[in-house]
Amino acid sequence: MIAVKKFYSQRSIRTCVCCRGKILQKDLIRFRYQTNLLELYNGAGRSFYICHECLENKHRAFKSIKRIVKNGLERDFEEIVQTCNKANSL
Protein backbone atom coordinates (compact mmCIF):
# COMPACT_ATOMS: atom_id res chain seq x y z
CA MET A 1 0.00 0.00 0.00
CA ILE A 2 1.27 3.47 -0.89
CA ALA A 3 1.35 5.95 1.97
CA VAL A 4 -0.06 9.34 1.03
CA LYS A 5 2.14 12.00 2.58
CA LYS A 6 0.61 15.36 3.32
CA PHE A 7 2.58 18.51 2.63
CA TYR A 8 0.48 21.47 3.63
CA SER A 9 0.05 24.43 5.90
CA GLN A 10 -2.93 24.60 8.26
CA ARG A 11 -4.18 28.01 7.08
CA SER A 12 -2.96 28.38 3.49
CA ILE A 13 -5.55 28.72 0.75
CA ARG A 14 -4.90 27.22 -2.69
CA THR A 15 -6.83 26.98 -5.96
CA CYS A 16 -8.20 23.76 -7.43
CA VAL A 17 -7.12 23.49 -11.09
CA CYS A 18 -10.51 22.01 -12.06
CA CYS A 19 -13.16 24.20 -10.44
CA ARG A 20 -10.89 27.18 -9.60
CA GLY A 21 -12.33 27.14 -6.09
CA LYS A 22 -10.31 28.70 -3.26
CA ILE A 23 -9.97 25.96 -0.63
CA LEU A 24 -7.77 25.31 2.40
CA GLN A 25 -4.60 23.54 1.33
CA LYS A 26 -5.19 20.70 3.79
CA ASP A 27 -8.49 19.87 2.03
CA LEU A 28 -6.91 19.47 -1.42
CA ILE A 29 -4.96 16.65 -3.05
CA ARG A 30 -1.57 17.70 -4.34
CA PHE A 31 -0.14 16.26 -7.55
CA ARG A 32 3.00 16.81 -9.57
CA TYR A 33 3.93 16.14 -13.16
CA GLN A 34 7.56 15.46 -13.84
CA THR A 35 9.41 13.49 -16.51
CA ASN A 36 6.21 12.35 -18.25
CA LEU A 37 4.72 10.95 -15.05
CA LEU A 38 1.71 12.13 -13.07
CA GLU A 39 2.05 11.28 -9.38
CA LEU A 40 1.08 12.35 -5.90
CA TYR A 41 3.29 15.12 -4.60
CA ASN A 42 6.35 13.83 -2.77
CA GLY A 43 7.88 17.09 -1.52
CA ALA A 44 9.97 18.03 -4.54
CA GLY A 45 9.21 19.95 -7.72
CA ARG A 46 6.26 21.99 -8.96
CA SER A 47 2.77 20.84 -8.15
CA PHE A 48 -0.94 21.52 -8.58
CA TYR A 49 -4.04 20.88 -6.47
CA ILE A 50 -7.39 19.17 -7.07
CA CYS A 51 -10.28 19.14 -4.61
CA HIS A 52 -11.98 15.90 -3.59
CA GLU A 53 -15.26 16.87 -5.31
CA CYS A 54 -13.53 17.37 -8.66
CA LEU A 55 -11.57 14.15 -8.26
CA GLU A 56 -14.84 12.25 -7.80
CA ASN A 57 -16.05 13.73 -11.10
CA LYS A 58 -13.38 11.94 -13.12
CA HIS A 59 -14.36 13.42 -16.48
CA ARG A 60 -13.98 16.99 -15.25
CA ALA A 61 -10.69 16.29 -13.46
CA PHE A 62 -9.31 14.40 -16.44
CA LYS A 63 -10.15 17.26 -18.77
CA SER A 64 -8.45 19.82 -16.53
CA ILE A 65 -5.34 17.74 -15.91
CA LYS A 66 -5.04 16.99 -19.62
CA ARG A 67 -4.06 20.63 -20.13
CA ILE A 68 -1.10 20.12 -17.79
CA VAL A 69 -0.08 16.56 -18.65
CA LYS A 70 0.66 15.53 -22.21
CA ASN A 71 1.58 11.81 -22.15
CA GLY A 72 0.39 8.73 -20.26
CA LEU A 73 -2.38 10.47 -18.38
CA GLU A 74 -5.02 7.72 -18.47
CA ARG A 75 -2.95 5.08 -16.68
CA ASP A 76 -1.48 7.44 -14.07
CA PHE A 77 -4.78 9.20 -13.35
CA GLU A 78 -6.72 6.00 -12.62
CA GLU A 79 -3.95 4.73 -10.32
CA ILE A 80 -3.87 8.00 -8.38
CA VAL A 81 -7.67 8.13 -7.99
CA GLN A 82 -7.65 4.62 -6.55
CA THR A 83 -4.80 5.49 -4.15
CA CYS A 84 -6.60 8.62 -2.93
CA ASN A 85 -9.84 6.72 -2.40
CA LYS A 86 -8.03 4.08 -0.34
CA ALA A 87 -6.29 6.75 1.75
CA ASN A 88 -9.57 8.58 2.42
CA SER A 89 -11.34 5.40 3.52
CA LEU A 90 -8.72 4.62 6.20
Summary of the structure (lengths in Angstrom):
residues: 90
radius of gyration: 12.2
end to end distance: 11.7
largest distance: 33.9
contacts: 232
relative contact order: 0.20
helix: 38%
strand: 24%
